[in-house]
């Protein structure tokens, strides 16, 4: 679901999974980071800063992982494009929709346990709750 569409980037809300409340993908059109212009880097910085502000205000996020992972495009025979994962992290548990969310692996890389079904971070939110998270973010997003 599109949270923002700019000149060079779109912010896509991860409506399929919110194991880290507020997680988004910032997606561009260039094939490689080295192809990006100063204007594109500037827009990316503005978007990252705004996403941090939104997630701190709404969810009380502690810090953020910001990663550019493009290997899957080659594995899946897709055309690669620059995109970043924006992943809020939470040192303390938060209450959201009368549920307690705990970032089980705070302080570690968010991919470290992703492939282990016993240790992976679980998405505790229903589809309707994920849609509410999107609406909360969309309403607060000021760019």
N, C-alpha and C positions, 0 to 999 in steps of 0.2 A: 504494500500500500504506500502510495507516495505521500511523504510528509512535506517535501519541498522539491521544486524544480527551478533550477537556476540556469544561468548562461552555460556553465560548463559541467555542473554536477546535479544529480538528483539525490535526495535522501529517501531511502526506501525503509519503511518500518517493517521489522520482522514479525509479521502477523502470524506466521506459522509456528513461532516459538519465542517465548519470552523468558527463557531460563535466567536471563539477566535483565530485569525490567528496564526498558528504555533502549535496548539494543537496536541498532540500525545499520544499514549499509549505505555508504556514501559512494555513489557510482558515477564514474566519468566516461568519457568517450575515447580517450587516447589509449593506444595499445601498450605503451610503456611509460613508466614514471619519467624517464629522461626526455620524453616527448612533450611534457607539460610546460606551458608558458608561465612566466611570472604572474600573469593575471589568473591563471588556473590555480596556481599555488595559493594566491591571495584568497580566492573564493573558498578553497578547501579549508584554509585557516579560519575564516569567518564562520563556516559551517561547523567545524569542530568546536570552536569556542561557544557557539550558540547551543549546540547539543549538550555540552557540559553544563551551561547555565540552566537549561531546561531540566536536565536530570538531577542537578543539585537542588533546584527549587521544588520540583514535584516529588521526587523519590528520596531526597537526601543522600544521593550517591557520594561515596568517599573519594573515588578516583576513577580513572578511565583507561581501558586498553584501546589502542588504536593500531590496527594491523592491516597491512597490505599483503594479501595472500592470493597469488594468481596462478598457482600450479594446476589447479583443477581444470582450467580452460584447456591446457594442453592434454591432460589425461582424457578429458571428455570430448576432444576434437572440436572445441568451440573456439571462436576468435577471442583471444585474451583482451581484456580491457582493464584499465586502472580502476580499482575499487577498494575501499577501506571498510573494515569492520570497526564499528564504534561500539564498545562494550562497557557500560557502566559497571563498577564494582562497589561492593557494600561491605564495610568493615563490621557494622552492627546490623542486626536483624531489623527489618522494616515491616510495618503493618500496612497491608494493602488489600482492600476488599474483605476485611475481617479475616485475613490470613496472615500468618507470619512467614515472611520470606527471609531465608538465610543464605548468604553467598558462602557455600560450603568450603570453597577453596580460595577464599580471599588471600591475596598476597602471592598467588601463583598464576602462571600463564593460563588463560581461559581455555586453551586447547588441551592442556596436559592430560585431563581425564575424559576428554570428549568421546573416545572410542571404547572406554570401559563402561559397560552398562551398569556395573555395580557401584562405581565411584563417580559417574558423571553427574553434573548438576541437572536436576530435574525441573521441568517447567510445571509449576503448580497452578497455573492460571487456565481457566476455561476460555473457549473461543470468545465468549461475550466479554470476559474480563480483559482479554488482550485487545479487543476492539475499544474498550473504555480507556486502556492505557494509550492507545493510538490517539483517541479523541482528546485526552488530557494534554498530550504532547503537541498535537496540532493546534489546539487553542492557545497554548503558551508560546509556541514558536513565533518569533517576531521578525524574521527576515523577509 
